[in-house]
């Protein structure tokens, strides 16, 4: 399961972390693999379980 990059950006902007949000927009792919980017998500204090896209029915 992947995370939409825009979801990460939205959370960071809501926190007032504009510079980090801008960096994420430039550097990460549209679909972020939470296992591959676990370290980055931890640094950003984001819980992948809260961000993972719901599976399609």
Order of alpha helices (4+ residues) and beta strands (2+ residues): beta-alpha-alpha-beta-alpha-alpha
